């Protein structure tokens, strides 16, 4: 019986260690936004190779092809400042979105119709539009790209 309980304790310890490692390695919503949407300074004009490369490099083609994504080519400080604009309603109905007062340079990547996982292929569109982002946190920063208008 004592041997059985020591095995149980060891198993429980390993499970807890796994949970701790998972939570430590988990990407915050703000970091995920930066990985998926921020590419300051890179102005790519309708270059499909840019989208194909970036979507793969930023881990948006693991397990499936992410159908669409927008990269913002402005400094992080400028994008973070959008969170100080007045609240507007997000697509999901929540009141935590904010729209930039100025247009920003963007690359919109859309999966091509013939593209299938694992060979994800994208079409790029270069845009200059205002962005709408959802913001959260003690340091109020973007955590979700809602739209461009």
BALOBA-1460 file (C-alpha; in Angstrom, 3 decimals):
// residues 149
<rec num="1" residu="x" x="0.000" y="0.000" z="0.000"/>
<rec num="2" residu="x" x="2.844" y="2.401" z="0.844"/>
<rec num="3" residu="x" x="4.432" y="1.677" z="-2.521"/>
<rec num="4" residu="x" x="1.142" y="2.424" z="-4.285"/>
<rec num="5" residu="x" x="0.762" y="5.794" z="-2.580"/>
<rec num="6" residu="x" x="4.337" y="6.798" z="-3.422"/>
<rec num="7" residu="x" x="3.571" y="6.031" z="-7.082"/>
<rec num="8" residu="x" x="0.418" y="8.121" z="-6.822"/>
<rec num="9" residu="x" x="2.365" y="11.006" z="-5.274"/>
<rec num="10" residu="x" x="4.984" y="10.783" z="-8.040"/>
<rec num="11" residu="x" x="2.272" y="10.750" z="-10.715"/>
<rec num="12" residu="x" x="0.500" y="13.698" z="-9.113"/>
<rec num="13" residu="x" x="3.801" y="15.600" z="-8.924"/>
<rec num="14" residu="x" x="4.494" y="14.991" z="-12.612"/>
<rec num="15" residu="x" x="0.992" y="16.151" z="-13.545"/>
<rec num="16" residu="x" x="1.403" y="19.346" z="-11.528"/>
<rec num="17" residu="x" x="4.818" y="19.985" z="-13.081"/>
<rec num="18" residu="x" x="3.265" y="19.621" z="-16.535"/>
<rec num="19" residu="x" x="0.538" y="22.138" z="-15.675"/>
<rec num="20" residu="x" x="3.073" y="24.633" z="-14.308"/>
<rec num="21" residu="x" x="5.230" y="24.304" z="-17.442"/>
<rec num="22" residu="x" x="2.159" y="24.812" z="-19.652"/>
<rec num="23" residu="x" x="1.124" y="27.988" z="-17.843"/>
<rec num="24" residu="x" x="4.667" y="29.409" z="-17.820"/>
<rec num="25" residu="x" x="5.071" y="28.812" z="-21.573"/>
<rec num="26" residu="x" x="1.619" y="30.172" z="-22.466"/>
<rec num="27" residu="x" x="1.649" y="33.220" z="-24.738"/>
<rec num="28" residu="x" x="-0.149" y="36.279" z="-23.357"/>
<rec num="29" residu="x" x="-2.906" y="37.853" z="-25.501"/>
<rec num="30" residu="x" x="-0.720" y="40.962" z="-25.989"/>
<rec num="31" residu="x" x="2.269" y="38.857" z="-27.137"/>
<rec num="32" residu="x" x="0.011" y="36.855" z="-29.455"/>
<rec num="33" residu="x" x="-1.271" y="40.114" z="-31.000"/>
<rec num="34" residu="x" x="2.312" y="41.261" z="-31.567"/>
<rec num="35" residu="x" x="3.308" y="37.928" z="-33.128"/>
<rec num="36" residu="x" x="0.275" y="37.732" z="-35.389"/>
<rec num="37" residu="x" x="-0.143" y="41.378" z="-36.415"/>
<rec num="38" residu="x" x="2.929" y="43.545" z="-35.827"/>
<rec num="39" residu="x" x="5.625" y="43.988" z="-38.482"/>
<rec num="40" residu="x" x="6.776" y="47.599" z="-38.089"/>
<rec num="41" residu="x" x="8.700" y="49.194" z="-40.912"/>
<rec num="42" residu="x" x="8.243" y="46.428" z="-43.490"/>
<rec num="43" residu="x" x="6.267" y="47.995" z="-46.325"/>
<rec num="44" residu="x" x="5.528" y="45.190" z="-48.749"/>
<rec num="45" residu="x" x="3.517" y="46.142" z="-51.821"/>
<rec num="46" residu="x" x="1.258" y="43.227" z="-52.841"/>
<rec num="47" residu="x" x="3.996" y="40.612" z="-52.518"/>
<rec num="48" residu="x" x="2.396" y="37.184" z="-52.055"/>
<rec num="49" residu="x" x="5.759" y="35.759" z="-50.962"/>
<rec num="50" residu="x" x="5.666" y="38.144" z="-47.990"/>
<rec num="51" residu="x" x="2.372" y="36.638" z="-46.780"/>
<rec num="52" residu="x" x="3.480" y="33.061" z="-47.470"/>
<rec num="53" residu="x" x="6.696" y="33.631" z="-45.517"/>
<rec num="54" residu="x" x="5.216" y="35.653" z="-42.630"/>
<rec num="55" residu="x" x="2.217" y="33.395" z="-42.037"/>
<rec num="56" residu="x" x="4.573" y="30.420" z="-41.716"/>
<rec num="57" residu="x" x="7.263" y="32.274" z="-39.738"/>
<rec num="58" residu="x" x="4.686" y="33.601" z="-37.262"/>
<rec num="59" residu="x" x="3.201" y="30.113" z="-36.659"/>
<rec num="60" residu="x" x="-0.161" y="30.722" z="-38.312"/>
<rec num="61" residu="x" x="0.070" y="27.640" z="-40.531"/>
<rec num="62" residu="x" x="0.602" y="25.023" z="-37.812"/>
<rec num="63" residu="x" x="-2.112" y="22.374" z="-37.851"/>
<rec num="64" residu="x" x="-4.222" y="24.424" z="-40.282"/>
<rec num="65" residu="x" x="-4.023" y="27.440" z="-42.593"/>
<rec num="66" residu="x" x="-5.257" y="30.616" z="-40.888"/>
<rec num="67" residu="x" x="-7.644" y="31.954" z="-43.576"/>
<rec num="68" residu="x" x="-6.878" y="35.684" z="-43.209"/>
<rec num="69" residu="x" x="-4.490" y="37.899" z="-41.276"/>
<rec num="70" residu="x" x="-3.488" y="41.560" z="-41.260"/>
<rec num="71" residu="x" x="0.043" y="42.787" z="-40.573"/>
<rec num="72" residu="x" x="0.471" y="46.344" z="-39.277"/>
<rec num="73" residu="x" x="3.603" y="48.184" z="-40.485"/>
<rec num="74" residu="x" x="3.596" y="50.972" z="-37.893"/>
<rec num="75" residu="x" x="5.666" y="51.407" z="-34.707"/>
<rec num="76" residu="x" x="4.353" y="49.510" z="-31.678"/>
<rec num="77" residu="x" x="3.901" y="52.780" z="-29.760"/>
<rec num="78" residu="x" x="1.556" y="54.113" z="-32.457"/>
<rec num="79" residu="x" x="-0.520" y="50.914" z="-32.452"/>
<rec num="80" residu="x" x="-0.600" y="50.808" z="-28.619"/>
<rec num="81" residu="x" x="-1.848" y="54.430" z="-28.633"/>
<rec num="82" residu="x" x="-5.025" y="53.304" z="-30.458"/>
<rec num="83" residu="x" x="-6.145" y="51.912" z="-27.086"/>
<rec num="84" residu="x" x="-6.409" y="55.510" z="-25.833"/>
<rec num="85" residu="x" x="-9.012" y="56.391" z="-28.492"/>
<rec num="86" residu="x" x="-12.674" y="56.314" z="-27.473"/>
<rec num="87" residu="x" x="-14.432" y="52.954" z="-27.121"/>
<rec num="88" residu="x" x="-16.441" y="51.505" z="-29.973"/>
<rec num="89" residu="x" x="-18.342" y="48.234" z="-30.292"/>
<rec num="90" residu="x" x="-16.354" y="45.217" z="-31.508"/>
<rec num="91" residu="x" x="-17.747" y="42.774" z="-34.091"/>
<rec num="92" residu="x" x="-18.608" y="40.404" z="-31.220"/>
<rec num="93" residu="x" x="-20.659" y="43.106" z="-29.453"/>
<rec num="94" residu="x" x="-18.158" y="43.862" z="-26.673"/>
<rec num="95" residu="x" x="-17.287" y="47.488" z="-25.855"/>
<rec num="96" residu="x" x="-13.509" y="47.127" z="-25.638"/>
<rec num="97" residu="x" x="-12.570" y="48.082" z="-29.214"/>
<rec num="98" residu="x" x="-10.888" y="51.290" z="-30.336"/>
<rec num="99" residu="x" x="-10.438" y="52.777" z="-33.809"/>
<rec num="100" residu="x" x="-7.277" y="54.574" z="-34.878"/>
<rec num="101" residu="x" x="-7.784" y="58.243" z="-35.695"/>
<rec num="102" residu="x" x="-5.217" y="57.999" z="-38.509"/>
<rec num="103" residu="x" x="-4.875" y="55.455" z="-41.320"/>
<rec num="104" residu="x" x="-2.058" y="52.912" z="-40.970"/>
<rec num="105" residu="x" x="-0.070" y="50.919" z="-43.498"/>
<rec num="106" residu="x" x="-1.171" y="47.276" z="-43.575"/>
<rec num="107" residu="x" x="-0.682" y="44.058" z="-45.485"/>
<rec num="108" residu="x" x="-3.797" y="41.902" z="-45.684"/>
<rec num="109" residu="x" x="-3.053" y="38.214" z="-46.290"/>
<rec num="110" residu="x" x="-5.845" y="35.971" z="-47.576"/>
<rec num="111" residu="x" x="-5.547" y="32.264" z="-48.192"/>
<rec num="112" residu="x" x="-5.950" y="31.406" z="-51.881"/>
<rec num="113" residu="x" x="-8.858" y="29.168" z="-52.868"/>
<rec num="114" residu="x" x="-6.659" y="26.328" z="-54.133"/>
<rec num="115" residu="x" x="-4.451" y="26.381" z="-51.024"/>
<rec num="116" residu="x" x="-4.734" y="23.438" z="-48.634"/>
<rec num="117" residu="x" x="-2.872" y="22.553" z="-45.429"/>
<rec num="118" residu="x" x="0.053" y="21.908" z="-45.097"/>
<rec num="119" residu="x" x="0.914" y="23.949" z="-48.226"/>
<rec num="120" residu="x" x="-0.791" y="27.188" z="-47.182"/>
<rec num="121" residu="x" x="-0.642" y="29.864" z="-49.898"/>
<rec num="122" residu="x" x="-1.712" y="33.504" z="-49.523"/>
<rec num="123" residu="x" x="-2.542" y="36.541" z="-51.643"/>
<rec num="124" residu="x" x="-1.277" y="39.888" z="-50.335"/>
<rec num="125" residu="x" x="-3.039" y="43.244" z="-50.499"/>
<rec num="126" residu="x" x="-1.315" y="46.460" z="-49.457"/>
<rec num="127" residu="x" x="-3.725" y="48.818" z="-47.658"/>
<rec num="128" residu="x" x="-3.773" y="52.166" z="-45.897"/>
<rec num="129" residu="x" x="-6.739" y="52.086" z="-43.515"/>
<rec num="130" residu="x" x="-7.757" y="52.828" z="-39.964"/>
<rec num="131" residu="x" x="-7.553" y="49.849" z="-37.650"/>
<rec num="132" residu="x" x="-9.959" y="48.641" z="-34.986"/>
<rec num="133" residu="x" x="-8.406" y="46.701" z="-32.113"/>
<rec num="134" residu="x" x="-9.642" y="45.258" z="-28.833"/>
<rec num="135" residu="x" x="-7.547" y="46.285" z="-25.823"/>
<rec num="136" residu="x" x="-7.031" y="44.760" z="-22.371"/>
<rec num="137" residu="x" x="-4.665" y="44.621" z="-19.429"/>
<rec num="138" residu="x" x="-3.233" y="46.695" z="-16.608"/>
<rec num="139" residu="x" x="-1.099" y="48.334" z="-19.281"/>
<rec num="140" residu="x" x="-3.925" y="48.797" z="-21.778"/>
<rec num="141" residu="x" x="-2.630" y="47.316" z="-25.071"/>
<rec num="142" residu="x" x="-4.090" y="45.654" z="-28.187"/>
<rec num="143" residu="x" x="-4.965" y="41.974" z="-27.822"/>
<rec num="144" residu="x" x="-7.159" y="41.429" z="-30.905"/>
<rec num="145" residu="x" x="-7.298" y="42.814" z="-34.448"/>
<rec num="146" residu="x" x="-11.012" y="43.382" z="-35.096"/>
<rec num="147" residu="x" x="-11.094" y="45.140" z="-38.492"/>
<rec num="148" residu="x" x="-9.703" y="47.768" z="-40.825"/>
<rec num="149" residu="x" x="-11.928" y="50.536" z="-42.200"/>
